[in-house]
Amino acid sequence: MSIKPTVLLTGGRAPVALHLARLFKQAGWRVLAAESMAYPLLSFSNAVERCFSLPGPNQDENGFIQGLVSLIQEYEVDWLIPTCEETFFISKHYRRLSSYCRVLVGEWDILQRFHHKGNFIADLQQAGEWVPKTTVIRHPQEWRRQVQNIPFPAILKPVYSRFGTQVRFLNKPSDEPPVSLKRGWVLQKRIAGSQICAYGVSQRGRLTAYSCYHLQFAAGIGSAITFCHAEEPEVFAWVKRFVKRHRYTGQISFDFIRSTEDGRLYPLECNPRTTSGVHLFTGEDLVQAMVGDPPFAIVTPDPRTKTMLALPFALYGWKKGNLRAWLTTFVTHRDVIFDWNDPKPFFGQAQSLRHLWKEARKQGVPLLQFTTRDIEWEGGETDGTGDGGDRISRTSLGTSSAPLGAGSNRIGAK
């Protein structure tokens, strides 16, 4: 029996899980990990006592959950903390899992609603927040009618997607959709401006940790690879308002854009799980924000902290075209993977990447897509229909018609 409190982390392939493992070990916890991918980062880390292999949750959901239950019971786990999209499966089975240990995860209906890019915007409009003009299209016959509701240029993206790999930029409306509409797609006015990301931890509607950073260097169009905390009071107030309105518990992240046209802050997407904003925290206070009992001051990063994902930065960062900025960033930002006290994950990246590349090539799947294939949540049954929650987002959504909700103000209102 361990005299230390024990945390079980899932999503051990991700750098964010490695970061949390190190912080929990630093805070005196015993850290266990569970993963469905071979050679995850956490399997190389000395911050983790053991890394266990479980079935992929979207391939064997019952096996995944039963595996977690067995580990929790056998190793007397105190807290279960998911990090990647297995979060949704864990939330779905929260009642069962929480009977054995405490689980840091949002409520099932909330996670379902906000992971869906159209429903997220619909909820914000109903609450009186500023949102980009948006519509959800689920059938080819809806295309011609709905495309007239959106100002162009516009963007088109699946209601469930990640990394921004499937985003299409449309300069003008067309009679025929540029993609297959066998699943739901969000058509949204394209707003020119600066992109901002926020990450938070919340307990019962009280924000306990918060970080914010601008999207400066990215792999592709949506995945940030450099991080420096930004003082954005409007974003901070927005996130506090959101988690309070929904009495949210768990980790949550948002993407925003500040329009160069009108100066307003527009929310774009929600990721109700861990994202790279966690890399800005360096102390044990984030652990307290996750598992402690509030009230206490909201934990924020040291503004001097500058971090990066060095391997993706080396591969993709130079493509932005500003070599001087790339070199300056490379020498001033610390890699989140390499740690002198825990060096093996840095070198283990090559083995993980090689395995992923071979399997992705064998199965004919793009590498980035393959990295999350076994844990992706693409919507599920919420009321027995198997609809995945698309039903409430069929109509177009706009900014000017959004009523002011009780206790909230429009973002950017003068």
N, C-alpha and C positions, 0 to 999 in steps of 0.2 A: 504493500500500500504506500503510495507516494504522500510525503508530507507537504509537497508543494501543490498549489491549485493546478488543475490540468485543463488546457484548452485543446480542442480538436479543430484544426483548420482544414477546410476543403478548398479545392481549386489550386492545389499545390504546384501547378504548372506555371502560375502567373507570378511576375515580379512583385505584385502587390501582396501576395500571400507570403512570399519570402520576407518582405519588409515587415509584415505583421509578426511573423515568427520570431524575427530578431528582436523586435520590441517587447514581445511577451517574455522571451527568455531573459532579456535585460531586466525586466520587472520581476523576475524570480519565479516564473511559471514553468511547468513542464509542458512542452509543446509536442503534440502529435499531429500527423497529417494523413489525409485520405485522398487518393487520386485515382482516376481511371485511365490516365495517359501514362505510357511508359516513359521512364527517365524524366520525371518532373523536377523542376528546380529544387523543391524542398527535399527530394531524395538525396541531394548532395550536401545539404546544409547541416552544420553541427548545432544549429539552433533547434533542430528537430530530433527528438529522441527516437521516433520511428515513423516511417512513412508507409502507409498501408495501401494496397491495391484494391479498388472496388470496381464494379461494373459501371459503365457510363450511364448516367441517370435517364437519358432519353432513349437508351437502348434496352435497359433493364431497370426500370424505375423501382420495382419492388425489391430487386436484389441490392440496389444502391441503398435504399432506406434501411433494409434489414441489416446490411453491412454496417451502417452507421450505428444502429441500435446495439449491435453486438459489441462494437468497439467501445461505445459509451459505457455499456455495462461492465465489460471486462476490465477496462482501464480507469474506471471511476471518473469519467470526464465531468468537469464542472460546467464548462461552457463549450458550445458548438458554434463556430463562426464561419459561415460560408463567404466566399469572396467573388466567385465568377457566376456564370448563369445557372450553376447547380443551386444557387440561391432560391430559384423559383420552385424547384422540386422539394427543397427542404421546407420552404414556407407552406407548400401544399400539405405537407405531412407534419406541420408544426405541433399539432395536438399530441400526436404520438411521441414525437421526439422530445418535446418539452416535459413529458412525464418522467423522463430519465435525467435530464440536465437542463440548464438554461440555454436558450437559443437566441442569438442576436440576428433577428430577421424581421422584415416587415410583414404586415398582415397580408394574407393571400389575395383578397379582393383588391387591395391597394396596389400591390405589386403587379397583378394582372392588368389593372387599368392604366398604370403609368408606363409600363414597358411598351405598350401599344402606342405608337407615335401619334396616331390620330386621336385616340381617347385622351391622351395627356393634354393635347391642345384644347379639346372640347371641355375638359374639366376646368382648365384655367380660364377659358372664356366665360364659363358659367360663374366662376368666382370673381369675375370683373377684372382680370389681369389683361394686359396688352398681349396679343398673340399675332403671329403672321397669318395672313389670309390663307386658309387651309381647307382642303377637302379630301375625303377618303373615297377611293374608287375600287370597287371589288369585282366588277363585271365589265366585259368589253362594251356592252350596250350602254353603260353609264358614262363612258369616256367623253363622247361628243357633248353631252349635256353639262357635265361637271367641269370640263376644261374651260367653259365660258365663264365660270365663276371666279377664276383665279387670274390676277394681273400677271403679265409676263414681263421679264423673264421669270422662270419658275424652276423648282427642283422637284424631282420625282424619286421617291425612295420607298422600299417595302415598309409596311407597318411594323414588322419585326426584322431588324437587321443590326449589324455591328460593324465597326471599323470604317464605315462610310464607303465600303467597296462597291456597293450597288447603287450609289447615288447617280442620277442622271441630271444633267443640266440642260434645260430646254429654253431656247431663246424666243420661240413663238409657238402658238398653239397649232396643233395638227389634227386632221380628221381621224387619224388612226393612232392608237397608242404605240409608243416605241418599245414596249415590253409586253410579255405575256401577262394577262391579268387573271391568272388562275388563283392568285392570292391577293390580299389587300395591298394597295399602294397609297401612299400619301402624296398628294400634289400640293405644293406649297409655294407661295410667292417667295422669290429669291431676294433676300435683303443683303445689300452690300454693307460691309462694316467689319469691325474687329471681333474675333471670336473669343469668348471667355468661358472657362470651365470652373465648376465649383463642386466640392466634395464635402459631405457632412456626415456626422454621426448624431443620431437623435434618440432620446428615450422618452416615450409617451408624450411626444410633441414638444419636448424641450431639446433644443440644439445643444450638444455637449462638445462637439469638435467641428472645426470648419477650416477649409483651405480654399484658395482661389488662385487661378493662374491663367495667363493669356496663352492662346494657341500660337506659338511662334514657329517652332519646328515640328513637323508631323511626318509620320509614315503614311503616305497616301494623303487623303484629304481630311481624315477625322481622328487619327490616333496621335495624340501629343507624345513627344519623346523628350521634351525639355520642360523643366518645372521651376518656377520662381514665384513665391507668394505675392499676390497683387492686392493692394488695398482698394477694394471696390465696395464702398458702403451700400450702394444700391443693391448689389448682388447679395451681400450679407443680409440686408433687411428682407429681401425677397425670399431667401432660403429659410430664414427664421419664420416668416409668415406662412410659408408652405407647410413646414413640418408641424407647426402649431395647428393649422387648419385641419390637418388630417390625423393629429395625435400620433404621428409616425414614430415607429421604433425600428432602428436598424441603420445600416449604411445607405447613403443615397447620393446621387450625383446628377448634375445638370449641365447642359450646354446652352449657352446664350450667344446672342450677337448684338452688339451695339451699333445701331444704324448710323451710317455717315449722312443719311438724308435728313432724319428728324432727331437724331441723338437719343432715341428711346432704346431701352433694353428689352429685347425680345427673347423669351425662352424658346428653345427649339426642340430639345429632347430631354428625357429623364432616363437615367440608369439606376434603378433601385438596388444597388450593390456596390462593392468596392471598385474604385477606379484609381487612376494614377495620382490623384490629389493626396493620397495617403503617403506618397514618397516625400512630401514636404515636412512630415513629422519625424523628429529625431529623438524624442524623449519618451519616458515611461508614462507621461501624462495622457497620451492617446489611449493607452491600455485602461487607465482610470476612466476616461470618457466613455469607453465601450462597456466596461463591466462594473464600474463603480455605481454608487447610488447618488444621483444628483439631489439637491442643487450644489453646483460648484461653478466656477468661472468657465466660460467656453474656451476650450483649448484651441489655440491657433498656432501656426508655425512661426519660427524665427524668420523674420523677413530677409535675413542674410543667407538663408539656406537656398542653394541652387543645385539642382540635381538633374540627371539625365539618364536615359536608357542608352548606354554608350554604343552597344552593337547596332541597334536600329539607327542611332544618330550618325554613326560612321557610314551606314549603308544608304540612308535616305536624306540626312540633313543637308548635305552639300547640294542637293538638287534644287534647293530654294534659290540658288544662284548667287548669293552673297557670300563669297569665300571668306572675306574678312570676319563677318559676323559668325560664320561657322567655326572658324579657328578660335575666335575669342570665346565662344560658348564652350568649345571642347576643352579649353584649358581652365575655365572658371567654374564649370559645373562638375559635380561629383557623380560618378556612376553609382546607380542604386543597387547594382548586382555585386560589384566587387567590394569586399570588406577584408581587410588584413586579418581580422579575427575569424573570418569565415570565408576563405578564398575558393573553396571547391565549387560552389554554384557558378562562379564566373567561368571556370574552365569546363564545367559540366554543360554549359549552354551549347557547346559544339556537339556533344553527344545527343542532347535533346533535339537540336535542330536537324542533325543528320538523320535521326530516326523518323522525325516528322516528315522530312523531305522525301525519304524513301517510301513511306506509307502513303503519303499524298500522291506521289507519282504513280504508285502501284494502283491506286483507286481512281486516278484521273480527276483529283480534286485540287483546286488551287491551294497552295500552302497555307495562306492566311486563313482561309475558310476551314481548312482541315484542323487547325489548332483548337477550334472550339466545337467541332462537329458533334462530339459525343455528349456535350453538356448544353447545347443550345435549347432555349425555350422559345418555341414559335407559336405560343398561344395554346390553350387547352380548355377542357370543359369546365365551365363555371356554373352552369345550371342544367347540365344534362344534354345540351344541344350540340356540344362539340364545336361551337361557333368561334371560340377563342376571343369573344368580346368585341367583334367588329360591328355589331349591330347598331350601337348608339352613335356611330361616326359616319353615317352615310351622307349627311348634309354638309354643305360648305360652312366653314367657320371664318369669322372675320374680326377685325379690330374695332371698327367704328361702332358696331352694333353691340359690343359687349357691355352688359349692365354692370354697375358697380355692386359688388357683393358686400354683404354686411361685414364691417370691420376690415375691409381691404380697399386699397386704392389702385388705380391704374398705374402700371409701371410707366414711368417717364411723364406722368401728367404734370402740366405746368400749374 
